[in-house]
Amino acid sequence: MPTDYVPGTIDGYPKFAANLIDKVKANQAAWTHIPDGDVKNLEKTFQDYLKYYELTKAPCTSADIKERNRRQKESEKVLREFVKNHLHQAPVTDKDRDEMGIPNPKTTRTQHTEVKALVKFALIIKGTNNVVIDFKDADSASKAKPNGCNGLIKYVIKDTAPQSQAEFTHSTLATRTPFTLEFPNEFSGKRVWIIMCWQNARGILGRWTEMQTAIIP
């Protein structure tokens, strides 16, 4: 596979990106680890670019071509970041990546088959419609995160406590701490329930925490 997996031709990029986005949208529910906001941002920046790509297929101005190129760079930047953050880990498979035209992670001698650490987190109410999650490695006095791991957050908005993990219908991957969950205005005053665990680069999960709850300001 070429070093750069993103096609460099004018007509190659939209076909490549459209195929990848279609694959992601078709599998997002099954993969579970990709936040809705990241998918929407990936699609939006691509659609913003696509308008100018279609425009420049007909006679157009140099300004239109310049804007198309600028929009493509922006779309490509978002796409590369999305691939790095979400598509190089399980449950996305090598076959999935082959179908999307992106490289598979290099194999290493370290199997990373177990994540032993536990997340410790606190909920902080800050600003309007925001719940801040301050999390760290519960087994370490100094380290914020175990090596090679990020914080997987699952949450649900409901009045009563969830009775099973299946009720936590939303998820997001936090690469930094603290992490801010941002909610639309209509959720102000509602109760959110949150659980966390560590997830390593292969998508293997650690132990889940006990749930915590807060009222969305």
Summary of the structure (lengths in Angstrom):
residues: 217
radius of gyration: 19.9
end to end distance: 49.1
largest distance: 63.0
contacts: 596
relative contact order: 0.14
helix: 36%
strand: 23%
